[in-house]
Amino acid sequence: MIRFLSRSEVEAIHENQIALYGGLAGLRDPGLLESALAMPEASHEGEYLHKDIYEMGLPTCSISSKTIPLSTATKGRERLPLWCFSN
């Protein structure tokens, strides 16, 4: 069974990175974050729309790195949830 990252987990990862490396805390656009987190869970008739966890993680990374819903200005930190998701 696949366990998806929750919004609170992604926010905690972000806060941890801010504490370690600095940057702006908080959300720039909560709706964009919700959208990025919902995409991997998309399904139709009980089947996920993405065939494996790597395909599930890539749209999340793509959305978050293009639009950056978190307040941090660096795109590298936006990809950290993808790393957590795939490991």
C-alpha positions in Angstrom: 0.0 0.0 0.0 1.3 3.4 -0.9 1.4 6.1 1.8 1.3 9.6 0.5 2.9 12.6 2.2 0.4 14.9 3.9 0.4 18.6 3.8 1.5 18.8 7.4 4.4 16.5 6.6 5.5 18.6 3.6 5.3 21.7 5.7 7.4 20.0 8.4 10.0 19.1 5.9 10.0 22.7 4.6 10.3 24.1 8.2 13.2 21.7 8.9 15.0 22.9 5.8 14.5 26.5 6.8 15.9 25.8 10.3 18.9 24.1 8.7 19.7 26.3 5.8 17.7 29.5 6.2 15.0 31.0 3.9 11.4 32.2 4.1 9.0 30.2 6.2 5.4 29.7 5.4 3.2 29.1 2.3 3.0 31.4 -0.7 0.0 29.6 -2.2 -1.8 26.9 -0.1 -4.0 25.9 -3.1 -1.0 25.1 -5.3 0.5 22.9 -2.5 -2.9 21.1 -2.1 -3.0 20.6 -5.9 0.6 19.2 -6.0 -0.1 16.9 -3.2 -3.4 15.6 -4.6 -2.0 14.7 -8.1 -0.2 11.5 -7.1 -3.4 10.2 -5.5 -5.5 10.7 -8.6 -7.4 7.5 -9.6 -10.2 6.3 -11.8 -12.3 3.2 -11.0 -9.9 2.2 -8.2 -6.7 2.4 -10.4 -4.1 5.1 -9.9 -3.6 7.3 -13.0 0.2 7.0 -12.6 1.7 3.5 -13.0 4.3 3.6 -10.3 5.6 5.8 -7.4 8.1 7.5 -9.7 5.4 8.7 -12.1 3.3 9.7 -9.0 6.2 11.8 -7.6 7.2 13.6 -10.8 4.0 15.7 -11.3 4.3 16.8 -7.7 7.9 17.9 -8.3 7.0 19.6 -11.6 4.1 21.6 -10.1 5.9 22.6 -7.0 9.2 23.6 -8.8 7.4 25.7 -11.4 5.0 27.5 -9.2 6.7 27.2 -5.8 3.8 27.1 -3.4 6.1 27.4 -0.4 7.8 30.7 0.5 11.3 29.5 -0.1 12.8 31.0 -3.2 14.9 28.0 -4.1 13.5 25.2 -6.3 15.9 22.6 -4.8 14.0 22.5 -1.6 10.7 22.0 -3.5 12.1 18.7 -4.7 12.8 17.3 -1.2 9.3 15.9 -0.8 9.9 14.0 -4.1 13.0 12.4 -2.6 11.1 11.5 0.6 8.2 10.2 -1.5 10.5 7.9 -3.5 12.7 6.6 -0.6 
